[in-house]
Amino acid sequence: MTAFPDQAADDYDERIVRRVPGYRLGQELAAAVLANRLKGDAHILVAGCGTGGEVAELARALPAARFTAIDPSAGMLEQAATKASDQSFADRVKFLQVAVHDAPAETYDAAIAFLVLHFLRDDGAKANFLQALANRLGDGALLVLVDPADSSAFDDDYRQWMVQQGLGAEAADEVVARTKSAWFCVMPERLSALLLQAGFEVSEPFFTAFGYRGIIASRSRKP
Ligand SMILES: C[S@@+](CC[C@H](N)C(=O)[O-])C[C@H]1O[C@@H](n2cnc3c(N)ncnc32)[C@H](O)[C@@H]1O
């Protein structure tokens, strides 16, 4: 996928919470899962950090952890860096303007990709992205993914929820249409197969909301 355009960062934080059900809750739960399972001084790779919402949540939940937060979009990173300095955790984050395959080749204790994988086609791009993450994780390290799955079961409910958040009916329709036309969502079984192929074991989802799913995988198998 391509980087988000710089201008997408301008009102991203205000827009995303009205378009992704449970956006904040998903980040809070992801932070709780990692805080509970990692050692306090863990080093976490945040892939596609955008404006840094999940970095902020993780920094609060893991006050001694360090982060390498990467994103190819300069505009999104700029907002993330401002958030880190406003919330006084900038000294624990290294921000880098790179995509996952160019992330520093260190061995991290965990990685998180929040709302990133569904932008990648299932033509090898998803597999490459997961493999690039796997290559940077040691045995037993954790990977958190949150994305919409390929599902239409809640389309009407999702549209209604967005209208309740103040989106016009047309804007809500556009978002639902985009989930089919511009995103590359896969069935949960396909995601598990991709993860398995990259050397991960998958457990129960820790979060679901109208098709959005949060999963935790463990880097416990060699591919
Ligand atoms: C929907 S935003 C999610 C941002 C943030 N994680 C959040 O949940 O708010 C997707 C982000 O992924 C970034 N991105 C796209 N391709 C990427 C890649 N190959 N590696 C890392 N980040 C990528 C985009 O630039 C964008 O900032």
Ligand as a Chemical Component Dictionary entry (heavy atoms), coordinates in Angstrom:
data_LIG
# 
_chem_comp.id                   LIG 
_chem_comp.type                 NON-POLYMER 
_chem_comp.pdbx_formal_charge   0 
_chem_comp.three_letter_code    LIG 
# 
loop_
_chem_comp_atom.comp_id 
_chem_comp_atom.atom_id 
_chem_comp_atom.alt_atom_id 
_chem_comp_atom.type_symbol 
_chem_comp_atom.charge 
_chem_comp_atom.model_Cartn_x 
_chem_comp_atom.model_Cartn_y 
_chem_comp_atom.model_Cartn_z 
_chem_comp_atom.pdbx_ordinal 
LIG C1  C1  C 0  -5.631 3.796  8.876  1  
LIG S1  S1  S 1  -4.003 4.360  9.239  2  
LIG C2  C2  C 0  -3.814 3.653  10.861 3  
LIG C3  C3  C 0  -2.973 4.516  11.753 4  
LIG C4  C4  C 0  -2.919 4.083  13.225 5  
LIG N1  N1  N 0  -2.327 2.787  13.352 6  
LIG C5  C5  C 0  -4.304 4.105  13.817 7  
LIG O1  O1  O 0  -4.817 3.043  14.161 8  
LIG O2  O2  O -1 -4.879 5.189  13.925 9  
LIG C6  C6  C 0  -2.894 3.336  8.260  10 
LIG C7  C7  C 0  -1.446 3.837  8.317  11 
LIG O3  O3  O 0  -0.592 2.822  7.759  12 
LIG C8  C8  C 0  0.459  3.467  7.067  13 
LIG N2  N2  N 0  1.084  2.499  6.138  14 
LIG C9  C9  C 0  0.735  2.185  4.904  15 
LIG N3  N3  N 0  1.519  1.222  4.386  16 
LIG C10 C10 C 0  2.415  0.910  5.321  17 
LIG C11 C11 C 0  3.494  -0.015 5.399  18 
LIG N4  N4  N 0  3.806  -0.843 4.380  19 
LIG N5  N5  N 0  4.230  -0.065 6.538  20 
LIG C12 C12 C 0  3.916  0.741  7.567  21 
LIG N6  N6  N 0  2.883  1.635  7.555  22 
LIG C13 C13 C 0  2.133  1.713  6.458  23 
LIG C14 C14 C 0  -0.244 4.674  6.409  24 
LIG O4  O4  O 0  0.636  5.693  6.009  25 
LIG C15 C15 C 0  -1.200 5.114  7.524  26 
LIG O5  O5  O 0  -0.633 6.098  8.355  27 
# 
loop_
_chem_comp_bond.comp_id 
_chem_comp_bond.atom_id_1 
_chem_comp_bond.atom_id_2 
_chem_comp_bond.value_order 
_chem_comp_bond.pdbx_ordinal 
LIG C1  S1  SING 1  
LIG S1  C2  SING 2  
LIG S1  C6  SING 3  
LIG C2  C3  SING 4  
LIG C3  C4  SING 5  
LIG C4  N1  SING 6  
LIG C4  C5  SING 7  
LIG C5  O1  DOUB 8  
LIG C5  O2  SING 9  
LIG C6  C7  SING 10 
LIG C7  O3  SING 11 
LIG C7  C15 SING 12 
LIG O3  C8  SING 13 
LIG C8  N2  SING 14 
LIG C8  C14 SING 15 
LIG N2  C9  SING 16 
LIG N2  C13 SING 17 
LIG C9  N3  DOUB 18 
LIG N3  C10 SING 19 
LIG C10 C11 SING 20 
LIG C10 C13 DOUB 21 
LIG C11 N4  SING 22 
LIG C11 N5  DOUB 23 
LIG N5  C12 SING 24 
LIG C12 N6  DOUB 25 
LIG N6  C13 SING 26 
LIG C14 O4  SING 27 
LIG C14 C15 SING 28 
LIG C15 O5  SING 29 
# 
